[in-house]
Amino acid sequence: MPFVEYKNSVQHIESLSVLALAEQYPTPFYCYSSAKIRAQYRMFSDAFSHLNTLVCFAVKVNSNQAVLSLLAKEGAGADVVSVGEIKRALAANIPAEKIVFSGVAKTEQEMEFALKQHILCFNIESEPELLALSHVAKRLKITANISFRINPNVNANTHKKISTGKKGDKFGVDIEHAISLYQKAYNLDYINVTGINMHIGSQISDVTPFDLAIQKIKALYCELKVLNININHVDFGGGLAVKYQDDELAEPELLAQYAAVVNRHAEDFNCRILFEPGRFITANAGVLVSQVIYKKNQSDKTLLIVDAAMNDFIRPTLYDAYHKITAATQNHRFECVDVVGPVCETGDYFALDRTMEVVEQGDLIVINSVGAYSAVASNSYNSRPIIAEIMVQGDQVAVIREAQSVDELIARDKVPSWV
């Protein structure tokens, strides 16, 4: 069932209308459907329930404690890229033995913290990182479980800023160097080689690149087995696309195609299989509610100037991302508009030349599919404080991150005595 939909011509999040929510919480604000998050997680995990798997939610896409706690109760692990994300995962009661640590620039301080928590695995992305981890582990006398993140040189056919599996991308180690690195790691003190990891990109809507990458990983797995380097888990990463536009493939159909690829190869891996979905779980569970401040006619353009801005939601200007924008109240009259924010940047927009339902000054709009890579990337540019996040469950609603005040924002600054 849909969790964000019109009921009696008014947009609802589960059982609560956007109009009612906006009376209670000042716009702009993020709102998430807890039921949708659960449904997406269960859909993904159920697709592989016959396999020995662990689904590690990619914390970077939405790190709110309420979201992580909800997923922890569903049995999720965590894919993290910083000490902050490790601490968030642990605080949400995700066990350390379900945490994998990715990222190209792990510091020795981060490694030390993660080792002391006894996390499941470090996804190693370079030889210098391997040597640094060995040094820290030896000093602490704590064995580090490691996998190498393999760059299989596969084009995921996605946006250039979210491609991570081609030669020249900053992520992972080139597959042609993998064997020598595994042999080196195998002989290091306090290093336990346990896995192979890959992650070829994000918002991937064609499963062919996954198939090609998994075939390359399978060949590496077999080579390592011949060398008596036994692999306990293979991590296929994340990256599965979600539906942002009406003409795109719906998540259940794409997941079925992806599961068919995984299942075709799974029996060749005599080990546990890990996944790192993020966007797939939360993207379509979130909306951004904003109010039209002014409607401005300029030359041959009609501008909707809203109270949300690029500092609140940067994806359209950063990735040229499309997000469906709807009127909070349906009227079935349409016009072509630019939807822009108040920040002093030409790039502060959410949609250009977009045909959408007519809205007027004071009306509410709903920006859809913002549950991933949205609130986590917000900032205080133009001295605009961070906006609130709320979560809905049925007819219940709770603030899961308070809106920041301007005074709180200013109070973070410290003026030296000599100024």
C-alpha positions as CSV (number, residue, x, y, z in Angstrom):
1,M,0.0,0.0,0.0
2,P,1.2,3.6,-0.6
3,F,2.3,5.5,2.6
4,V,2.4,8.9,0.9
5,E,-0.8,9.6,-1.0
6,Y,-3.8,11.8,-1.5
7,K,-6.9,11.2,0.6
8,N,-9.9,13.4,-0.1
9,S,-7.6,15.6,-2.3
10,V,-5.2,16.3,0.6
11,Q,-1.7,14.8,0.8
12,H,-1.3,12.3,3.7
13,I,1.7,10.7,5.3
14,E,0.2,7.4,6.5
15,S,-2.9,8.6,8.4
16,L,-1.9,12.2,8.9
17,S,-2.6,15.1,6.5
18,V,0.2,17.4,5.5
19,L,-2.1,20.3,6.2
20,A,-2.5,19.2,9.8
21,L,1.2,18.5,10.2
22,A,2.1,22.0,8.9
23,E,-0.2,23.5,11.5
24,Q,1.8,21.7,14.2
25,Y,5.3,22.1,12.9
26,P,6.7,25.2,11.1
27,T,7.7,24.7,7.5
28,P,10.0,23.6,6.0
29,F,10.3,20.2,7.7
30,Y,11.2,16.6,6.7
31,C,8.7,13.9,7.4
32,Y,9.3,10.1,7.3
33,S,6.8,7.2,7.2
34,S,8.0,4.5,9.6
35,A,5.7,2.0,7.9
36,K,7.4,2.6,4.5
37,I,10.9,2.2,6.0
38,R,9.8,-1.1,7.5
39,A,8.1,-2.3,4.3
40,Q,11.2,-1.5,2.2
41,Y,13.6,-3.2,4.6
42,R,11.4,-6.3,4.7
43,M,11.0,-6.4,1.0
44,F,14.7,-6.3,0.5
45,S,15.6,-8.8,3.2
46,D,12.8,-11.2,2.3
47,A,14.2,-11.4,-1.3
48,F,17.2,-13.2,0.1
49,S,15.6,-15.0,3.1
50,H,16.7,-18.4,1.8
51,L,20.4,-17.4,1.9
52,N,22.8,-16.8,4.8
53,T,22.8,-13.0,4.6
54,L,23.2,-9.9,6.6
55,V,21.6,-6.6,5.4
56,C,23.7,-3.7,6.6
57,F,21.9,-0.3,6.1
58,A,24.1,2.4,4.6
59,V,24.0,4.9,7.5
60,K,25.3,7.8,5.3
61,V,21.9,8.0,3.5
62,N,19.9,8.8,6.6
63,S,21.6,8.7,10.0
64,N,18.8,9.9,12.2
65,Q,18.7,7.9,15.4
66,A,14.9,7.1,15.0
67,V,15.5,5.6,11.5
68,L,18.5,3.6,12.8
69,S,16.7,2.4,15.8
70,L,13.7,1.3,13.7
71,L,16.0,-0.7,11.4
72,A,17.9,-2.2,14.3
73,K,14.6,-3.7,15.6
74,E,14.1,-5.2,12.1
75,G,17.5,-6.9,12.5
76,A,19.6,-4.7,10.3
77,G,23.3,-4.2,10.5
78,A,25.1,-1.0,9.5
79,D,27.5,0.0,6.8
80,V,29.4,3.0,8.2
81,V,32.1,5.5,6.9
82,S,33.1,7.4,10.0
83,V,33.5,7.1,13.8
84,G,30.4,9.3,14.1
85,E,28.4,6.7,12.2
86,I,29.8,3.9,14.3
87,K,28.7,5.7,17.4
88,R,25.3,6.4,15.9
89,A,24.8,2.7,15.0
90,L,25.8,1.5,18.4
91,A,23.6,4.1,20.1
92,A,20.7,2.8,18.0
93,N,21.4,-0.7,19.4
94,I,22.9,-2.1,16.2
95,P,25.4,-4.7,17.5
96,A,29.1,-4.1,16.7
97,E,29.2,-7.6,15.2
98,K,26.8,-6.3,12.5
99,I,28.9,-3.2,11.6
100,V,31.1,-3.0,8.5
101,F,33.4,0.0,8.3
102,S,33.9,1.4,4.7
103,G,35.6,4.7,3.5
104,V,38.8,5.6,1.8
105,A,40.4,7.7,4.6
106,K,40.0,5.9,7.9
107,T,42.4,7.5,10.4
108,E,44.3,5.5,13.0
109,Q,42.1,7.1,15.7
110,E,39.0,5.8,13.9
111,M,40.6,2.4,13.5
112,E,41.4,2.2,17.2
113,F,37.9,3.0,18.2
114,A,36.4,0.5,15.8
115,L,38.8,-2.3,16.9
116,K,37.9,-1.7,20.5
117,Q,34.2,-2.2,19.6
118,H,35.1,-5.5,17.8
119,I,33.1,-4.6,14.7
120,L,32.4,-7.3,12.1
121,C,34.8,-6.1,9.4
122,F,36.9,-3.3,7.9
123,N,36.4,-2.8,4.2
124,I,40.0,-1.9,3.2
125,E,40.4,0.5,0.2
126,S,44.2,0.8,-0.2
127,E,47.5,-0.8,0.7
128,P,48.5,2.1,3.0
129,E,45.2,1.7,4.9
130,L,45.9,-2.0,5.3
131,L,49.4,-1.3,6.8
132,A,48.0,1.4,9.1
133,L,45.3,-0.9,10.4
134,S,47.9,-3.7,11.0
135,H,50.0,-1.2,12.9
136,V,47.1,-0.1,15.1
137,A,45.8,-3.7,15.6
138,K,49.3,-4.9,16.6
139,R,49.7,-2.1,19.1
140,L,46.3,-2.9,20.7
141,K,46.7,-6.6,20.3
142,I,43.3,-6.9,18.8
143,T,42.8,-8.8,15.6
144,A,41.1,-6.9,12.8
145,N,38.7,-8.7,10.4
146,I,39.2,-7.3,6.9
147,S,37.9,-7.5,3.4
148,F,39.2,-5.6,0.4
149,R,36.8,-3.4,-1.4
150,I,37.4,-4.4,-5.0
151,N,37.1,-2.0,-7.9
152,P,35.9,-4.4,-10.7
153,N,36.2,-1.7,-13.4
154,V,32.5,-2.0,-14.3
155,N,30.5,1.0,-15.6
156,A,27.3,1.2,-13.6
157,N,25.7,3.7,-16.1
158,T,24.8,6.1,-13.3
159,H,25.5,9.8,-12.6
160,K,29.3,10.5,-12.7
161,K,29.2,11.8,-9.1
162,I,27.9,8.5,-7.7
163,S,29.9,6.0,-9.8
164,T,32.3,4.1,-7.6
165,G,33.3,1.0,-9.5
166,K,35.3,2.2,-12.5
167,K,39.1,2.4,-13.0
168,G,40.0,5.9,-11.8
169,D,37.3,6.2,-9.2
170,K,38.8,6.9,-5.7
171,F,37.2,3.9,-4.1
172,G,38.6,0.4,-3.6
173,V,41.6,-1.4,-5.0
174,D,41.9,-2.3,-8.7
175,I,40.9,-6.0,-9.2
176,E,44.2,-6.8,-11.0
177,H,46.1,-6.0,-7.7
178,A,43.7,-7.9,-5.5
179,I,45.6,-11.2,-5.2
180,S,48.9,-9.7,-4.2
181,L,47.1,-7.5,-1.6
182,Y,45.2,-10.5,-0.1
183,Q,48.5,-12.4,0.1
184,K,50.1,-9.5,1.8
185,A,47.2,-9.2,4.3
186,Y,47.2,-12.9,4.9
187,N,50.8,-12.7,6.3
188,L,50.3,-9.6,8.5
189,D,50.1,-9.8,12.3
190,Y,46.7,-9.2,13.8
191,I,44.9,-9.1,10.4
192,N,42.3,-11.8,9.7
193,V,41.2,-11.9,6.1
194,T,37.5,-12.7,6.1
195,G,35.8,-11.2,3.1
196,I,35.5,-9.6,-0.4
197,N,33.6,-6.4,-0.8
198,M,32.3,-4.4,-3.8
199,H,30.2,-1.4,-4.4
200,I,29.9,-0.1,-7.9
201,G,27.7,3.0,-7.6
202,S,24.4,4.3,-6.6
203,Q,20.9,4.6,-8.2
204,I,21.6,1.7,-10.6
205,S,18.5,0.8,-12.6
206,D,20.0,-1.9,-14.9
207,V,21.1,-5.1,-13.2
208,T,23.6,-6.0,-15.9
209,P,26.5,-4.1,-14.2
210,F,25.8,-6.0,-11.0
211,D,26.0,-9.3,-12.9
212,L,29.3,-8.4,-14.5
213,A,30.8,-7.2,-11.2
214,I,29.7,-10.3,-9.3
215,Q,31.2,-12.6,-12.0
216,K,34.5,-10.8,-11.5
217,I,34.2,-11.1,-7.7
218,K,33.4,-14.8,-8.1
219,A,36.6,-15.4,-10.2
220,L,38.6,-13.7,-7.4
221,Y,36.9,-15.8,-4.8
222,C,37.9,-19.0,-6.6
223,E,41.5,-17.8,-7.1
224,L,41.8,-17.1,-3.4
225,K,40.4,-20.5,-2.5
226,V,43.2,-22.1,-4.6
227,L,45.7,-20.1,-2.6
228,N,44.1,-21.4,0.7
229,I,42.8,-17.9,1.6
230,N,39.3,-18.8,2.7
231,I,36.6,-16.1,2.5
232,N,33.9,-16.1,5.1
233,H,31.7,-13.5,3.5
234,V,31.2,-11.7,0.2
235,D,29.7,-8.2,0.4
236,F,27.8,-7.1,-2.8
237,G,27.4,-3.6,-1.5
238,G,24.3,-1.5,-2.4
239,G,23.3,0.9,-5.2
240,L,20.0,-0.5,-6.3
241,A,17.9,2.3,-7.7
242,V,14.6,3.6,-6.4
243,K,11.7,5.1,-8.4
244,Y,11.8,8.9,-8.5
245,Q,9.8,9.5,-11.7
246,D,6.5,7.8,-12.9
247,D,8.2,6.2,-15.9
248,E,10.9,4.5,-13.9
249,L,10.9,0.8,-12.9
250,A,9.2,0.3,-9.5
251,E,11.3,-1.1,-6.7
252,P,9.6,-4.5,-6.4
253,E,10.3,-5.3,-10.1
254,L,13.9,-4.0,-10.0
255,L,14.6,-6.0,-6.8
256,A,13.2,-9.1,-8.4
257,Q,15.7,-8.7,-11.3
258,Y,18.5,-8.0,-8.9
259,A,17.6,-11.0,-6.7
260,A,17.6,-13.2,-9.8
261,V,21.2,-12.2,-10.5
262,V,22.3,-12.8,-6.9
263,N,20.6,-16.1,-6.7
264,R,22.2,-17.3,-10.0
265,H,25.6,-16.8,-8.5
266,A,24.9,-17.4,-4.8
267,E,25.5,-21.2,-4.8
268,D,29.1,-20.6,-6.1
269,F,29.9,-18.7,-2.9
270,N,30.1,-21.1,0.0
271,C,29.9,-18.3,2.5
272,R,27.7,-15.6,4.0
273,I,26.5,-12.8,1.7
274,L,26.3,-9.2,2.9
275,F,24.4,-6.3,1.3
276,E,24.6,-2.5,2.0
277,P,21.4,-1.0,0.8
278,G,20.6,2.6,1.8
279,R,18.6,4.6,-0.7
280,F,16.4,1.6,-1.5
281,I,15.3,1.5,2.2
282,T,14.5,5.1,3.0
283,A,14.3,7.3,-0.1
284,N,10.6,7.0,-0.8
285,A,9.7,7.1,2.9
286,G,10.5,10.8,3.2
287,V,9.0,14.1,2.1
288,L,10.0,17.7,2.5
289,V,7.1,20.0,3.2
290,S,7.5,23.7,2.2
291,Q,5.4,26.8,1.9
292,V,5.2,29.1,-1.1
293,I,6.4,32.5,0.2
294,Y,5.9,34.4,-3.1
295,K,4.6,33.6,-6.6
296,K,6.6,35.8,-9.0
297,N,6.0,36.4,-12.7
298,Q,9.2,37.4,-14.4
299,S,9.4,37.7,-18.2
300,D,8.2,34.4,-19.6
301,K,8.8,32.6,-16.2
302,T,6.6,31.9,-13.2
303,L,8.6,31.4,-10.1
304,L,7.4,29.7,-7.0
305,I,9.7,31.0,-4.2
306,V,9.4,28.6,-1.3
307,D,10.8,28.6,2.3
308,A,12.9,25.5,1.8
309,A,16.3,26.1,0.2
310,M,19.4,24.3,-1.1
311,N,20.9,24.3,2.3
312,D,18.0,22.2,3.5
313,F,18.0,19.9,0.4
314,I,20.9,20.0,-2.0
315,R,20.3,17.0,-4.3
316,P,18.7,18.9,-7.2
317,T,21.6,21.4,-7.5
318,L,24.3,18.9,-6.6
319,Y,23.2,15.9,-8.7
320,D,20.7,17.4,-11.1
321,A,18.3,15.1,-9.3
322,Y,14.7,14.9,-10.2
323,H,12.2,14.9,-7.3
324,K,8.5,14.9,-7.9
325,I,6.8,18.0,-6.4
326,T,3.1,18.0,-5.6
327,A,0.6,20.4,-4.2
328,A,-0.5,19.6,-0.7
329,T,-4.1,20.0,-1.9
330,Q,-5.1,18.7,-5.3
331,N,-6.9,21.1,-7.7
332,H,-6.3,19.4,-11.1
333,R,-5.1,22.7,-12.7
334,F,-1.6,22.8,-14.0
335,E,1.1,25.3,-15.0
336,C,4.8,25.4,-15.8
337,V,7.0,26.9,-13.1
338,D,10.4,27.1,-11.6
339,V,10.5,26.1,-7.9
340,V,13.2,28.0,-6.2
341,G,14.4,28.8,-2.7
342,P,15.5,31.9,-0.9
343,V,19.2,31.4,-0.8
344,C,21.4,33.9,-2.7
345,E,22.5,31.4,-5.3
346,T,21.2,30.8,-8.8
347,G,21.7,27.1,-8.1
348,D,19.1,27.3,-5.3
349,Y,16.3,25.5,-7.0
350,F,14.3,22.3,-6.7
351,A,12.8,22.1,-10.2
352,L,13.1,24.1,-13.5
353,D,10.4,24.3,-16.1
354,R,8.3,21.8,-14.1
355,T,4.6,21.3,-14.9
356,M,2.8,20.9,-11.7
357,E,-0.6,21.7,-10.0
358,V,-1.3,25.4,-9.6
359,V,-0.3,26.7,-6.1
360,E,-0.6,30.2,-4.8
361,Q,1.2,32.3,-2.2
362,G,0.8,30.6,1.2
363,D,0.0,27.2,-0.2
364,L,2.1,24.1,0.8
365,I,4.1,21.9,-1.6
366,V,5.5,18.5,-1.0
367,I,8.9,17.4,-2.4
368,N,8.8,13.7,-2.6
369,S,11.4,10.9,-2.2
370,V,13.7,12.8,0.1
371,G,14.4,10.0,2.7
372,A,17.9,9.5,1.4
373,Y,20.9,11.8,1.0
374,S,18.8,14.8,2.0
375,A,18.5,15.8,5.6
376,V,22.0,14.3,6.2
377,A,23.5,16.8,3.7
378,S,21.8,19.9,5.1
379,N,23.8,22.8,6.3
380,S,23.4,26.4,7.6
381,Y,24.4,28.4,4.6
382,N,23.1,32.0,4.6
383,S,22.8,31.5,8.4
384,R,19.7,29.4,7.9
385,P,19.3,27.0,10.8
386,I,18.9,23.2,10.4
387,I,15.2,22.3,9.9
388,A,13.2,19.7,11.9
389,E,12.7,16.1,11.1
390,I,9.5,14.3,12.1
391,M,8.3,10.7,11.8
392,V,4.8,9.3,11.4
393,Q,3.4,6.0,12.5
394,G,-0.3,5.6,11.6
395,D,-1.9,8.5,13.3
396,Q,1.0,9.2,15.6
397,V,3.7,11.8,15.0
398,A,7.0,12.6,16.8
399,V,9.8,15.1,16.3
400,I,12.9,13.1,15.7
401,R,15.2,16.1,15.3
402,E,14.3,19.5,16.7
403,A,14.7,22.5,14.4
404,Q,17.7,24.6,15.2
405,S,17.2,28.2,16.2
406,V,19.2,31.1,14.8
407,D,20.4,31.9,18.3
408,E,21.7,28.3,18.7
409,L,23.5,28.7,15.4
410,I,25.1,31.9,16.3
411,A,26.1,30.6,19.8
412,R,28.3,28.0,18.1
413,D,30.7,30.8,17.1
414,K,33.4,32.0,19.5
415,V,34.9,35.5,19.3
416,P,38.6,35.7,20.4
417,S,39.3,38.2,23.2
418,W,41.7,40.1,20.9
419,V,39.0,41.0,18.4
